[in-house]
Amino acid sequence: MTATPLTARQRRLSWALQIVVAAILAQTLYFKFTAAPESVHIFSTLGLEPAGRIGSGIAELVAAVLLLVPATAALGALLALGVIAGAIASHLGPLGIEVLGDGGLLFGLACVVFVSSAAVLWLRRRELPIVGARLS
């Protein structure tokens, strides 16, 4: 079975959201991979420094790349959704909404990534290898 193709409008919307998510995920990589004080603080608070910082950075890098490859965009959205769900849970728990006086910026960006990834996943759900076969 083949996946039902997206309409031109759906494809444009999906690509816009994919680029937004990939850009937000990619811009955090510098901070995670260089052990910026903010990132070290976050993952130390969670008791996951350095493995959690590096591991989440790798997962976010993979998700960003997958989102920018048409054949893997749905998988990238799924991975981004999973990673960012953990980030949101951390903000709603031990980190708090505001981290180191950022005014809630990191939490807000996480929410944008969550909603955008969910939308991409919904638009491209039929492209998922297992789920898509059942939905076609």
Buried (B, 14 or more C-beta within 10 A) or exposed (E): EEBEEBEEEEBEBBBEBBBBBBEBBBEBBEBBBEBBEBBBBBBEBBEBBEEBBBBBBBBBBBBBBBBBEEEBBBBBBBBBBEBBBBBBEBBEEEBEEEBEEEEBEBBEBBBBBBBBBBBBBEBBBBBBEEBBEEEE
